[in-house]
Amino acid sequence: MNLLSLVMGLLLIFACTFTLSLNKAAMSKSVEKTYQAHINASRKILNSYESICYERMREEKKEPQKEKKTAAHHEPCVEVLNLDCARLNIWPLLQDGKEKHLILYETAAHLLRSFYGESLLNGQLRWEYQLLDVILDAAQIAARDPNRTHIPLEKLSLKESNVKQLYPLQMVYYRMLKGTKKRKTKQSYPSLLEYFVAEKKETHLCLQHASMEMLRALFGERIAPILYRELKERETPLLPDRVREICAQNGLIALSEDFLKLFDLQSSRHHPSGQKTLVKEDADVCLKQRVFLPS
């Protein structure tokens, strides 16, 4: 009996050891696969950057007078993203409260609903206001330091409220920060960091460098393509009256003056001509990297 128990004990130890070894090997394989995908994506970004630089140098030799316009048509693999200047700055809400900036507060809530309402919480009623208030509360704590000029939204720790919800807010917020790799399905959504910022300075959302995704969230599916095309094709800044005209012609009549004041139409003030954001994917890894192009 004692011998049988000893044998059974040894077999159990061997089985556990074998199982742990298999799990460790599987984890190592997964880490190795992710690492290799990261390396491959980094190489793709480097190759794209070198291709852009090469095309620019070649165009400079051919037509120095038209280098900027011509080179733009040859830049490969550059994804049109929402640039830094086109993010919504929520700092006034931290400094003065939502009562003094109702349009900014409503716009921020509308963006949250547009980007994450269906994909994360299945359209749960008015959850975007609850989430926005919790985000603002957490950011206000960080903003109490007078030396703070920027609040890193990715480091906020959200406090749970008493409202019943499907998922913990911190988990929802983490998924919002991370975003999804693919954007072509109903369950996909962007990273919050591409569309929101908290900076202690007066900034307006630059429409000229806003992505189509941002324009759709702000103005709707019908108006966004028209506005996007006109913003890209015009050689002069788009005037507020023209924005109103485009919106009125496509059914958006109630466009308030305070809403238009959120935007910067003078894009020449901060044209990021020397920067590009390159995006590459490999397996389950998606890398985004900002590069500075030679002038």
Backbone as CSV, one residue per row, in Angstrom:
resi,resn,N_x,N_y,N_z,CA_x,CA_y,CA_z,C_x,C_y,C_z
1,MET,0.825,-1.205,0.000,0.000,0.000,0.000,0.856,1.251,0.000
2,ASN,1.912,1.193,0.864,2.815,2.340,0.906,3.548,2.512,-0.409
3,LEU,3.923,1.389,-1.042,4.605,1.447,-2.331,3.687,2.038,-3.396
4,LEU,2.418,1.640,-3.373,1.453,2.169,-4.343,1.264,3.673,-4.171
5,SER,1.204,4.103,-2.913,1.059,5.544,-2.642,2.282,6.320,-3.138
6,LEU,3.466,5.722,-2.917,4.691,6.370,-3.374,4.710,6.510,-4.886
7,VAL,4.314,5.428,-5.570,4.285,5.461,-7.036,3.285,6.504,-7.540
8,MET,2.086,6.505,-6.912,1.072,7.469,-7.312,1.543,8.908,-7.062
9,GLY,2.240,9.088,-5.939,2.760,10.430,-5.645,3.796,10.875,-6.653
10,LEU,4.711,9.934,-7.006,5.731,10.267,-8.003,5.107,10.568,-9.360
11,LEU,4.090,9.767,-9.737,3.402,10.011,-11.012,2.723,11.377,-11.021
12,LEU,2.123,11.742,-9.879,1.468,13.045,-9.783,2.473,14.188,-9.907
13,ILE,3.623,14.005,-9.266,4.680,15.031,-9.365,5.176,15.156,-10.799
14,PHE,5.391,14.008,-11.447,5.857,14.023,-12.840,4.819,14.686,-13.752
15,ALA,3.543,14.373,-13.499,2.475,14.951,-14.323,2.422,16.466,-14.168
16,CYS,2.527,16.935,-12.919,2.509,18.388,-12.672,3.717,19.073,-13.301
17,THR,4.882,18.430,-13.154,6.102,18.996,-13.741,5.996,19.068,-15.255
18,PHE,5.463,18.013,-15.843,5.308,17.969,-17.301,4.332,19.030,-17.783
19,THR,3.227,19.177,-17.033,2.229,20.193,-17.400,2.812,21.598,-17.308
20,LEU,3.557,21.870,-16.237,4.188,23.185,-16.081,5.194,23.447,-17.185
21,SER,5.924,22.406,-17.571,6.897,22.565,-18.656,6.208,22.892,-19.966
22,LEU,5.076,22.203,-20.225,4.323,22.482,-21.450,3.794,23.914,-21.454
23,ASN,3.252,24.360,-20.307,2.734,25.730,-20.219,3.836,26.760,-20.421
24,LYS,4.995,26.479,-19.831,6.131,27.395,-19.980,6.601,27.453,-21.426
25,ALA,6.617,26.282,-22.080,7.022,26.241,-23.493,6.024,26.986,-24.359
26,ALA,4.729,26.832,-24.040,3.694,27.525,-24.817,3.801,29.032,-24.642
27,MET,4.041,29.474,-23.395,4.194,30.902,-23.137,5.431,31.451,-23.828
28,SER,6.514,30.695,-23.798,7.742,31.132,-24.457,7.521,31.269,-25.964
29,LYS,6.760,30.314,-26.523,6.475,30.362,-27.957,5.646,31.592,-28.296
30,SER,4.676,31.904,-27.437,3.834,33.072,-27.664,4.632,34.363,-27.582
31,VAL,5.524,34.450,-26.571,6.375,35.634,-26.423,7.317,35.761,-27.619
32,GLU,7.868,34.639,-28.039,8.778,34.650,-29.178,8.058,35.109,-30.453
33,LYS,6.819,34.632,-30.624,6.031,35.009,-31.796,5.718,36.506,-31.789
34,THR,5.333,37.024,-30.613,5.034,38.455,-30.498,6.283,39.299,-30.738
35,TYR,7.398,38.851,-30.174,8.667,39.578,-30.361,9.057,39.621,-31.832
36,GLN,8.908,38.468,-32.513,9.265,38.413,-33.931,8.352,39.314,-34.763
37,ALA,7.047,39.347,-34.411,6.109,40.219,-35.116,6.466,41.685,-34.893
38,HIS,6.897,42.020,-33.660,7.318,43.389,-33.351,8.536,43.779,-34.189
39,ILE,9.496,42.874,-34.297,10.691,43.136,-35.099,10.321,43.320,-36.563
40,ASN,9.436,42.456,-37.078,9.028,42.548,-38.479,8.311,43.862,-38.773
41,ALA,7.414,44.270,-37.852,6.698,45.531,-38.042,7.659,46.717,-38.000
42,SER,8.659,46.644,-37.103,9.664,47.718,-37.020,10.463,47.812,-38.312
43,ARG,10.796,46.655,-38.888,11.528,46.658,-40.158,10.693,47.251,-41.280
44,LYS,9.397,46.955,-41.280,8.507,47.513,-42.303,8.439,49.033,-42.205
45,ILE,8.386,49.536,-40.964,8.361,50.990,-40.767,9.666,51.611,-41.253
46,LEU,10.792,50.980,-40.926,12.092,51.485,-41.373,12.182,51.474,-42.893
47,ASN,11.693,50.408,-43.527,11.712,50.331,-44.988,10.850,51.424,-45.617
48,SER,9.681,51.677,-45.027,8.808,52.739,-45.540,9.467,54.101,-45.400
49,TYR,10.107,54.322,-44.256,10.785,55.594,-44.031,11.901,55.803,-45.054
50,GLU,12.690,54.768,-45.286,13.773,54.879,-46.261,13.230,55.094,-47.678
51,SER,12.114,54.452,-47.990,11.496,54.643,-49.312,11.022,56.074,-49.497
52,ILE,10.417,56.645,-48.439,9.957,58.035,-48.510,11.139,58.976,-48.726
53,CYS,12.210,58.772,-47.946,13.402,59.624,-48.087,13.999,59.506,-49.485
54,TYR,14.042,58.278,-50.010,14.600,58.065,-51.342,13.763,58.780,-52.402
55,GLU,12.432,58.653,-52.312,11.558,59.300,-53.285,11.689,60.809,-53.225
56,ARG,11.835,61.346,-52.017,12.004,62.798,-51.888,13.305,63.267,-52.525
57,MET,14.373,62.527,-52.304,15.658,62.895,-52.896,15.599,62.815,-54.421
58,ARG,14.915,61.805,-54.941,14.805,61.654,-56.389,13.979,62.787,-57.004
59,GLU,12.893,63.174,-56.308,12.058,64.251,-56.823,12.773,65.589,-56.756
60,GLU,13.626,65.775,-55.741,14.387,67.015,-55.633,15.307,67.186,-56.835
61,LYS,15.884,66.082,-57.299,16.782,66.148,-58.452,16.019,66.397,-59.748
62,LYS,14.807,65.834,-59.820,14.016,65.988,-61.045,13.387,67.364,-61.140
63,GLU,12.624,67.731,-60.100,11.894,68.993,-60.125,12.010,69.674,-58.776
64,PRO,13.073,70.374,-58.526,13.279,71.039,-57.237,12.166,72.017,-56.896
65,GLN,11.555,72.628,-57.934,10.530,73.634,-57.694,9.233,73.022,-57.161
66,LYS,8.999,71.730,-57.432,7.729,71.114,-57.057,7.930,69.963,-56.077
67,GLU,9.019,70.020,-55.356,9.378,68.877,-54.513,8.302,68.508,-53.507
68,LYS,7.680,69.474,-52.863,6.731,69.137,-51.805,5.458,68.533,-52.373
69,LYS,4.928,69.118,-53.462,3.680,68.606,-54.022,3.872,67.250,-54.666
70,THR,5.005,67.079,-55.386,5.224,65.831,-56.107,5.547,64.694,-55.158
71,ALA,6.390,64.971,-54.177,6.811,63.914,-53.269,5.646,63.348,-52.484
72,ALA,4.647,64.186,-52.239,3.510,63.714,-51.457,2.780,62.580,-52.154
73,HIS,2.829,62.549,-53.516,2.138,61.491,-54.246,2.920,60.181,-54.225
74,HIS,4.181,60.231,-53.829,5.014,59.041,-53.890,5.258,58.416,-52.525
75,GLU,4.741,59.034,-51.483,5.023,58.516,-50.159,4.204,57.253,-49.920
76,PRO,4.856,56.101,-49.778,4.122,54.846,-49.648,3.754,54.532,-48.217
77,CYS,2.673,53.813,-48.065,2.328,53.177,-46.789,2.166,54.174,-45.646
78,VAL,1.637,55.377,-45.924,1.424,56.352,-44.876,-0.067,56.405,-44.562
79,GLU,-0.432,56.048,-43.353,-1.836,56.047,-42.979,-2.263,57.439,-42.565
80,VAL,-3.462,57.847,-42.998,-3.988,59.150,-42.632,-4.558,59.052,-41.218
81,LEU,-3.855,59.617,-40.261,-4.252,59.536,-38.860,-4.726,60.893,-38.382
82,ASN,-5.320,60.901,-37.215,-5.709,62.152,-36.581,-4.475,62.737,-35.906
83,LEU,-3.974,63.856,-36.416,-2.725,64.408,-35.906,-2.914,65.050,-34.533
84,ASP,-1.793,65.312,-33.880,-1.825,65.839,-32.511,-2.633,67.125,-32.405
85,CYS,-2.518,67.988,-33.414,-3.206,69.276,-33.370,-4.717,69.129,-33.534
86,ALA,-5.176,67.934,-33.917,-6.604,67.707,-34.145,-7.253,66.924,-33.013
87,ARG,-6.610,66.907,-31.848,-7.206,66.242,-30.690,-7.990,67.258,-29.854
88,LEU,-9.014,66.785,-29.174,-9.856,67.656,-28.353,-9.198,67.849,-26.985
89,ASN,-8.927,69.110,-26.645,-8.262,69.429,-25.384,-9.304,69.612,-24.280
90,ILE,-9.281,68.752,-23.260,-10.278,68.806,-22.189,-9.782,69.586,-20.966
91,TRP,-8.636,70.249,-21.076,-8.098,70.985,-19.925,-9.058,72.048,-19.396
92,PRO,-9.749,72.832,-20.242,-10.691,73.826,-19.698,-11.743,73.208,-18.769
93,LEU,-12.130,71.967,-19.018,-13.089,71.289,-18.139,-12.478,70.996,-16.779
94,LEU,-11.165,70.766,-16.747,-10.470,70.528,-15.484,-10.287,71.826,-14.716
95,GLN,-10.038,72.890,-15.439,-9.707,74.171,-14.823,-10.956,74.920,-14.355
96,ASP,-11.982,74.966,-15.193,-13.154,75.793,-14.908,-14.434,75.009,-14.635
97,GLY,-14.438,73.715,-14.941,-15.645,72.923,-14.750,-16.515,72.896,-15.991
98,LYS,-17.379,71.919,-16.072,-18.201,71.742,-17.265,-19.276,72.814,-17.409
99,GLU,-19.683,73.451,-16.290,-20.732,74.471,-16.389,-20.308,75.656,-17.236
100,LYS,-19.004,75.981,-17.235,-18.505,77.113,-18.022,-18.126,76.711,-19.439
101,HIS,-18.099,75.416,-19.714,-17.715,74.941,-21.049,-18.665,73.810,-21.472
102,LEU,-19.935,74.120,-21.528,-20.945,73.101,-21.815,-20.776,72.494,-23.206
103,ILE,-20.436,73.331,-24.180,-20.281,72.824,-25.546,-19.088,71.865,-25.624
104,LEU,-17.992,72.221,-24.964,-16.822,71.345,-24.930,-17.166,70.031,-24.228
105,TYR,-17.904,70.125,-23.128,-18.309,68.931,-22.373,-19.204,68.034,-23.230
106,GLU,-20.189,68.623,-23.884,-21.100,67.845,-24.724,-20.366,67.239,-25.926
107,THR,-19.412,67.978,-26.478,-18.649,67.454,-27.616,-17.791,66.275,-27.198
108,ALA,-17.146,66.385,-26.027,-16.333,65.272,-25.515,-17.202,64.040,-25.279
109,ALA,-18.383,64.231,-24.693,-19.290,63.110,-24.457,-19.764,62.511,-25.778
110,HIS,-20.028,63.374,-26.746,-20.475,62.893,-28.059,-19.398,62.055,-28.739
111,LEU,-18.142,62.464,-28.626,-17.045,61.686,-29.209,-16.930,60.318,-28.534
112,LEU,-17.058,60.295,-27.211,-17.005,59.018,-26.502,-18.125,58.089,-26.970
113,ARG,-19.317,58.656,-27.116,-20.453,57.851,-27.567,-20.241,57.361,-28.999
114,SER,-19.719,58.233,-29.853,-19.522,57.875,-31.270,-18.469,56.784,-31.428
115,PHE,-17.371,56.894,-30.679,-16.259,55.956,-30.834,-16.468,54.639,-30.090
116,TYR,-17.098,54.712,-28.899,-17.082,53.538,-28.012,-18.462,53.042,-27.571
117,GLY,-19.522,53.798,-27.858,-20.841,53.442,-27.348,-21.310,52.067,-27.760
118,GLU,-21.293,51.787,-29.055,-21.784,50.502,-29.551,-20.779,49.374,-29.332
119,SER,-19.512,49.673,-29.536,-18.499,48.619,-29.526,-18.159,48.109,-28.128
120,LEU,-18.212,48.982,-27.119,-17.785,48.575,-25.780,-18.931,48.236,-24.838
121,LEU,-20.009,49.030,-24.870,-21.090,48.792,-23.909,-22.454,48.659,-24.570
122,ASN,-22.473,48.292,-25.837,-23.723,47.976,-26.536,-24.778,49.076,-26.426
123,GLY,-24.329,50.317,-26.527,-25.275,51.432,-26.531,-25.940,51.722,-25.205
124,GLN,-25.323,51.345,-24.097,-25.915,51.608,-22.773,-26.205,53.094,-22.615
125,LEU,-27.416,53.428,-22.198,-27.921,54.799,-22.197,-27.102,55.735,-21.308
126,ARG,-26.624,56.822,-21.917,-25.932,57.929,-21.233,-24.691,57.493,-20.447
127,TRP,-24.109,56.353,-20.785,-22.910,55.910,-20.080,-21.726,56.821,-20.361
128,GLU,-21.749,57.522,-21.530,-20.614,58.374,-21.886,-20.456,59.533,-20.912
129,TYR,-21.578,60.053,-20.359,-21.495,61.141,-19.383,-20.909,60.634,-18.063
130,GLN,-21.345,59.474,-17.655,-20.804,58.878,-16.431,-19.298,58.648,-16.565
131,LEU,-18.880,58.083,-17.699,-17.470,57.801,-17.915,-16.660,59.088,-18.018
132,LEU,-17.188,60.073,-18.731,-16.482,61.347,-18.875,-16.306,62.018,-17.515
133,ASP,-17.338,61.999,-16.686,-17.234,62.618,-15.360,-16.164,61.936,-14.510
134,VAL,-16.089,60.615,-14.583,-15.076,59.883,-13.812,-13.672,60.196,-14.336
135,ILE,-13.531,60.291,-15.655,-12.234,60.654,-16.250,-11.818,62.054,-15.801
136,LEU,-12.762,62.992,-15.826,-12.459,64.368,-15.418,-12.104,64.435,-13.935
137,ASP,-12.798,63.664,-13.107,-12.476,63.643,-11.669,-11.051,63.152,-11.439
138,ALA,-10.665,62.091,-12.136,-9.311,61.549,-11.982,-8.263,62.531,-12.505
139,ALA,-8.570,63.202,-13.621,-7.621,64.159,-14.200,-7.489,65.405,-13.329
140,GLN,-8.577,65.819,-12.685,-8.522,66.996,-11.817,-7.604,66.767,-10.624
141,ILE,-7.579,65.556,-10.122,-6.665,65.232,-9.013,-5.219,65.429,-9.458
142,ALA,-4.906,64.961,-10.656,-3.547,65.122,-11.178,-3.244,66.579,-11.510
143,ALA,-4.277,67.364,-11.858,-4.075,68.761,-12.263,-3.902,69.708,-11.078
144,ARG,-4.034,69.199,-9.853,-3.864,70.064,-8.679,-2.431,70.540,-8.517
145,ASP,-1.504,69.802,-9.062,-0.104,70.214,-9.022,0.075,71.428,-9.936
146,PRO,0.436,72.608,-9.399,0.543,73.829,-10.216,1.615,73.745,-11.295
147,ASN,2.548,72.826,-11.134,3.614,72.679,-12.128,3.199,71.802,-13.308
148,ARG,2.029,71.214,-13.214,1.549,70.337,-14.282,1.104,71.162,-15.492
149,THR,1.623,70.813,-16.648,1.168,71.446,-17.896,0.538,70.425,-18.834
150,HIS,0.588,69.177,-18.444,0.036,68.105,-19.268,-0.361,66.939,-18.381
151,ILE,-1.544,66.402,-18.615,-2.019,65.242,-17.854,-1.973,64.022,-18.775
152,PRO,-1.118,63.038,-18.479,-1.095,61.820,-19.306,-2.350,60.988,-19.048
153,LEU,-3.247,60.988,-19.997,-4.526,60.297,-19.821,-4.350,58.799,-19.616
154,GLU,-3.254,58.247,-20.153,-3.046,56.810,-20.042,-2.680,56.377,-18.622
155,LYS,-2.377,57.333,-17.740,-1.974,56.981,-16.375,-3.079,57.220,-15.342
156,LEU,-4.247,57.624,-15.784,-5.328,57.916,-14.845,-5.868,56.640,-14.217
157,SER,-6.170,56.733,-12.925,-6.793,55.626,-12.204,-8.222,56.042,-11.871
158,LEU,-9.195,55.408,-12.502,-10.595,55.811,-12.344,-11.196,55.208,-11.081
159,LYS,-11.994,56.013,-10.392,-12.700,55.534,-9.212,-14.100,55.088,-9.613
160,GLU,-14.493,53.923,-9.117,-15.804,53.381,-9.461,-16.912,54.204,-8.801
161,SER,-18.001,54.414,-9.528,-19.163,55.113,-8.983,-20.178,54.086,-8.478
162,ASN,-21.264,54.589,-7.932,-22.295,53.697,-7.403,-23.293,53.252,-8.463
163,VAL,-23.144,53.760,-9.673,-24.076,53.411,-10.739,-23.799,51.985,-11.209
164,LYS,-24.855,51.205,-11.358,-24.701,49.827,-11.803,-24.285,49.815,-13.268
165,GLN,-23.292,49.015,-13.617,-22.781,48.956,-14.975,-22.372,47.540,-15.327
166,LEU,-22.215,47.333,-16.631,-21.901,45.985,-17.104,-20.469,45.590,-16.780
167,TYR,-19.521,46.544,-16.919,-18.112,46.237,-16.721,-17.482,47.298,-15.818
168,PRO,-16.407,46.958,-15.083,-15.695,47.967,-14.293,-15.175,49.082,-15.207
169,LEU,-15.280,50.314,-14.739,-14.896,51.459,-15.569,-13.424,51.423,-15.936
170,GLN,-12.564,50.979,-15.013,-11.139,50.936,-15.314,-10.856,49.972,-16.459
171,MET,-11.587,48.873,-16.521,-11.416,47.913,-17.608,-11.868,48.515,-18.935
172,VAL,-13.001,49.211,-18.894,-13.505,49.878,-20.105,-12.500,50.940,-20.566
173,TYR,-11.996,51.708,-19.610,-11.040,52.779,-19.932,-9.759,52.205,-20.530
174,TYR,-9.287,51.089,-19.990,-8.084,50.451,-20.528,-8.292,50.051,-21.985
175,ARG,-9.442,49.496,-22.291,-9.732,49.091,-23.666,-9.846,50.313,-24.579
176,MET,-10.383,51.416,-24.047,-10.461,52.650,-24.829,-9.067,53.178,-25.139
177,LEU,-8.182,53.132,-24.154,-6.814,53.604,-24.367,-6.087,52.747,-25.398
178,LYS,-6.311,51.461,-25.337,-5.611,50.530,-26.224,-6.138,50.585,-27.642
179,GLY,-7.478,50.625,-27.801,-8.074,50.593,-29.129,-7.930,49.221,-29.767
180,THR,-8.494,49.081,-30.946,-8.383,47.826,-31.686,-7.491,48.017,-32.904
181,LYS,-6.895,46.919,-33.337,-5.974,46.995,-34.465,-6.716,47.315,-35.764
182,LYS,-7.867,46.679,-35.978,-8.627,46.869,-37.203,-9.774,47.816,-36.950
183,ARG,-10.107,48.632,-37.970,-11.145,49.652,-37.817,-12.334,49.435,-38.751
184,LYS,-12.420,48.305,-39.417,-13.416,48.133,-40.471,-14.660,47.374,-40.020
185,THR,-14.759,47.009,-38.762,-15.928,46.292,-38.274,-16.668,47.147,-37.247
186,LYS,-17.903,46.776,-36.951,-18.707,47.537,-36.001,-18.145,47.453,-34.590
187,GLN,-17.422,46.394,-34.296,-16.870,46.205,-32.961,-15.475,46.805,-32.802
188,SER,-14.987,47.495,-33.814,-13.662,48.111,-33.726,-13.788,49.543,-33.214
189,TYR,-12.712,50.059,-32.651,-12.725,51.412,-32.115,-11.293,51.916,-31.999
190,PRO,-11.091,53.246,-32.034,-9.737,53.813,-31.982,-9.249,53.974,-30.554
191,SER,-7.981,54.318,-30.424,-7.419,54.627,-29.112,-7.856,56.029,-28.692
192,LEU,-8.216,56.165,-27.435,-8.621,57.465,-26.887,-7.522,58.507,-27.050
193,LEU,-6.260,58.063,-26.990,-5.126,58.987,-27.032,-4.968,59.644,-28.398
194,GLU,-5.621,59.109,-29.428,-5.551,59.717,-30.758,-6.517,60.881,-30.904
195,TYR,-7.451,61.023,-29.967,-8.516,62.010,-30.143,-8.713,62.944,-28.959
196,PHE,-8.103,62.645,-27.818,-8.249,63.496,-26.636,-6.875,63.847,-26.086
197,VAL,-6.796,65.027,-25.467,-5.567,65.471,-24.818,-5.954,66.393,-23.671
198,ALA,-5.088,66.491,-22.668,-5.300,67.432,-21.562,-4.024,68.241,-21.393
199,GLU,-3.992,69.423,-21.985,-2.804,70.281,-21.966,-3.173,71.668,-21.451
200,LYS,-2.320,72.207,-20.615,-2.570,73.514,-20.005,-2.166,74.634,-20.964
201,LYS,-2.910,74.764,-22.021,-2.711,75.855,-22.968,-3.963,75.977,-23.821
202,GLU,-4.135,77.137,-24.392,-5.324,77.370,-25.224,-5.117,76.729,-26.595
203,THR,-5.823,75.683,-26.842,-5.717,75.002,-28.130,-7.103,74.766,-28.693
204,HIS,-7.172,74.789,-30.001,-8.410,74.495,-30.711,-8.173,73.308,-31.635
205,LEU,-9.210,72.553,-31.855,-9.110,71.355,-32.684,-8.927,71.751,-34.145
206,CYS,-7.822,71.325,-34.726,-7.491,71.695,-36.111,-8.236,70.779,-37.081
207,LEU,-9.186,71.340,-37.824,-9.960,70.538,-38.776,-9.118,70.100,-39.969
208,GLN,-8.151,70.918,-40.357,-7.329,70.608,-41.525,-6.598,69.281,-41.364
209,HIS,-6.173,68.962,-40.149,-5.396,67.756,-39.905,-6.186,66.701,-39.131
210,ALA,-7.509,66.849,-39.123,-8.369,65.851,-38.489,-8.577,64.683,-39.444
211,SER,-8.651,63.493,-38.887,-8.885,62.301,-39.697,-10.354,62.237,-40.106
212,MET,-10.640,61.397,-41.091,-12.022,61.190,-41.502,-12.843,60.646,-40.339
213,GLU,-12.222,59.822,-39.515,-12.902,59.245,-38.360,-13.346,60.340,-37.389
214,MET,-12.495,61.324,-37.172,-12.829,62.427,-36.282,-13.921,63.302,-36.888
215,LEU,-13.831,63.579,-38.178,-14.840,64.411,-38.836,-16.205,63.726,-38.830
216,ARG,-16.220,62.403,-39.002,-17.494,61.680,-38.940,-18.124,61.804,-37.553
217,ALA,-17.301,61.682,-36.524,-17.820,61.777,-35.163,-18.351,63.177,-34.865
218,LEU,-17.710,64.197,-35.413,-18.103,65.579,-35.141,-19.283,66.047,-35.981
219,PHE,-19.301,65.658,-37.263,-20.284,66.226,-38.188,-21.235,65.208,-38.817
220,GLY,-20.967,63.920,-38.654,-21.855,62.920,-39.216,-21.332,62.313,-40.506
221,GLU,-21.902,61.174,-40.871,-21.459,60.400,-42.034,-21.616,61.162,-43.344
222,ARG,-22.645,61.959,-43.471,-22.929,62.637,-44.742,-22.031,63.839,-44.972
223,ILE,-21.777,64.589,-43.923,-21.018,65.839,-44.062,-19.516,65.596,-44.079
224,ALA,-19.036,64.613,-43.330,-17.599,64.390,-43.159,-16.834,64.264,-44.474
225,PRO,-17.266,63.435,-45.452,-16.494,63.329,-46.697,-16.425,64.638,-47.481
226,ILE,-17.520,65.397,-47.474,-17.543,66.684,-48.183,-16.583,67.663,-47.524
227,LEU,-16.652,67.727,-46.218,-15.784,68.638,-45.472,-14.323,68.227,-45.608
228,TYR,-14.063,66.932,-45.531,-12.692,66.428,-45.649,-12.086,66.784,-47.009
229,ARG,-12.875,66.562,-48.062,-12.389,66.855,-49.415,-12.099,68.343,-49.595
230,GLU,-12.985,69.183,-49.093,-12.778,70.623,-49.260,-11.594,71.110,-48.432
231,LEU,-11.411,70.556,-47.252,-10.270,70.937,-46.416,-8.948,70.585,-47.081
232,LYS,-8.904,69.453,-47.786,-7.666,69.007,-48.419,-7.404,69.709,-49.751
233,GLU,-8.459,70.098,-50.461,-8.286,70.650,-51.802,-8.108,72.160,-51.816
234,ARG,-8.609,72.844,-50.790,-8.521,74.307,-50.769,-7.094,74.769,-50.537
235,GLU,-6.712,75.844,-51.227,-5.388,76.434,-51.013,-5.430,77.524,-49.954
236,THR,-6.632,77.979,-49.609,-6.806,78.979,-48.558,-7.603,78.359,-47.408
237,PRO,-7.463,78.904,-46.190,-8.203,78.338,-45.054,-9.712,78.361,-45.259
238,LEU,-10.368,77.377,-44.734,-11.820,77.282,-44.811,-12.438,78.249,-43.804
239,LEU,-13.381,79.071,-44.261,-14.012,80.053,-43.389,-15.188,79.437,-42.644
240,PRO,-15.503,79.952,-41.441,-16.644,79.420,-40.681,-17.949,79.453,-41.465
241,ASP,-18.142,80.507,-42.271,-19.381,80.588,-43.056,-19.491,79.438,-44.050
242,ARG,-18.365,79.013,-44.599,-18.388,77.896,-45.546,-18.694,76.584,-44.820
243,VAL,-18.178,76.432,-43.605,-18.499,75.244,-42.808,-19.995,75.201,-42.532
244,ARG,-20.574,76.350,-42.156,-22.022,76.416,-41.916,-22.801,76.068,-43.184
245,GLU,-22.332,76.579,-44.310,-23.015,76.331,-45.579,-23.013,74.838,-45.927
246,ILE,-21.853,74.195,-45.767,-21.759,72.757,-46.061,-22.697,71.970,-45.147
247,CYS,-22.714,72.333,-43.858,-23.571,71.627,-42.911,-25.045,71.860,-43.214
248,ALA,-25.412,73.113,-43.525,-26.820,73.429,-43.805,-27.309,72.715,-45.063
249,GLN,-26.451,72.616,-46.077,-26.831,71.944,-47.313,-27.033,70.446,-47.134
250,ASN,-26.516,69.913,-46.046,-26.611,68.473,-45.811,-27.396,68.131,-44.545
251,GLY,-28.268,69.033,-44.148,-29.225,68.719,-43.088,-28.828,69.084,-41.679
252,LEU,-27.611,69.589,-41.461,-27.185,69.976,-40.114,-27.317,71.494,-39.998
253,ILE,-28.495,71.937,-39.589,-28.789,73.371,-39.555,-28.414,73.987,-38.213
254,ALA,-28.692,73.282,-37.134,-28.451,73.818,-35.778,-26.976,73.695,-35.409
255,LEU,-26.171,74.569,-36.001,-24.730,74.574,-35.725,-24.408,75.836,-34.938
256,SER,-24.121,75.694,-33.653,-23.953,76.860,-32.789,-22.601,77.527,-33.008
257,GLU,-22.560,78.804,-32.669,-21.327,79.579,-32.769,-20.274,79.047,-31.798
258,ASP,-20.706,78.654,-30.612,-19.774,78.123,-29.610,-19.143,76.813,-30.073
259,PHE,-19.901,76.029,-30.811,-19.357,74.777,-31.345,-18.253,75.062,-32.355
260,LEU,-18.467,76.020,-33.234,-17.450,76.374,-34.229,-16.205,76.963,-33.584
261,LYS,-16.361,77.578,-32.418,-15.208,78.171,-31.733,-14.252,77.109,-31.189
262,LEU,-14.693,75.860,-31.157,-13.805,74.783,-30.708,-12.727,74.471,-31.733
263,PHE,-12.905,74.935,-32.975,-12.041,74.525,-34.071,-11.091,75.618,-34.507
264,ASP,-9.958,75.181,-35.025,-8.964,76.076,-35.621,-8.969,75.828,-37.120
265,LEU,-9.325,76.864,-37.883,-9.354,76.743,-39.343,-8.110,77.339,-39.981
266,GLN,-7.249,77.997,-39.196,-6.010,78.575,-39.708,-4.885,77.556,-39.584
267,SER,-4.920,76.523,-40.386,-4.004,75.387,-40.225,-2.554,75.721,-40.527
268,SER,-2.307,76.836,-41.224,-0.928,77.177,-41.568,-0.090,77.505,-40.331
269,ARG,-0.736,77.717,-39.197,-0.009,78.070,-37.973,0.834,76.911,-37.445
270,HIS,0.421,75.701,-37.765,1.115,74.555,-37.179,1.190,73.410,-38.174
271,HIS,1.534,73.692,-39.389,1.539,72.649,-40.416,2.676,71.660,-40.159
272,PRO,2.364,70.408,-39.870,3.403,69.416,-39.540,3.995,68.772,-40.781
273,SER,4.517,69.590,-41.706,4.962,69.065,-42.995,6.164,68.137,-42.869
274,GLY,6.956,68.304,-41.812,8.145,67.474,-41.683,7.938,66.205,-40.881
275,GLN,6.671,65.883,-40.579,6.409,64.699,-39.772,5.404,63.774,-40.460
276,LYS,5.580,62.493,-40.249,4.625,61.491,-40.710,4.493,60.418,-39.640
277,THR,3.332,59.842,-39.551,3.123,58.702,-38.664,2.974,57.462,-39.523
278,LEU,3.899,56.545,-39.384,3.888,55.312,-40.160,3.261,54.199,-39.332
279,VAL,2.417,53.418,-39.968,1.710,52.335,-39.287,1.961,51.035,-40.032
280,LYS,2.405,50.028,-39.306,2.667,48.719,-39.920,2.148,47.611,-39.017
281,GLU,1.704,46.524,-39.647,1.182,45.380,-38.911,1.940,44.118,-39.279
282,ASP,2.044,43.223,-38.313,2.591,41.890,-38.555,1.982,40.952,-37.526
283,ALA,1.301,39.921,-38.000,0.576,39.006,-37.103,-0.395,39.814,-36.251
284,ASP,-0.298,39.721,-34.927,-1.209,40.440,-34.043,-0.628,41.751,-33.522
285,VAL,0.491,42.165,-34.065,1.163,43.379,-33.603,0.936,44.508,-34.592
286,CYS,0.547,45.676,-34.079,0.384,46.874,-34.900,1.225,47.987,-34.279
287,LEU,2.189,48.501,-35.037,3.078,49.553,-34.538,2.779,50.874,-35.228
288,LYS,2.801,51.941,-34.433,2.690,53.298,-34.964,3.923,54.063,-34.513
289,GLN,4.563,54.728,-35.454,5.786,55.460,-35.109,5.839,56.756,-35.900
290,ARG,6.084,57.851,-35.187,6.217,59.147,-35.836,7.666,59.333,-36.273
291,VAL,7.827,59.751,-37.516,9.175,59.967,-38.051,9.270,61.407,-38.550
292,PHE,10.475,61.939,-38.555,10.746,63.286,-39.041,11.470,63.158,-40.376
293,LEU,10.856,63.736,-41.388,11.383,63.607,-42.742,12.397,64.713,-43.039
294,PRO,13.380,64.410,-43.863,14.378,65.436,-44.220,13.734,66.531,-45.048
295,SER,14.113,67.769,-44.766,13.538,68.901,-45.486,14.322,69.178,-46.771
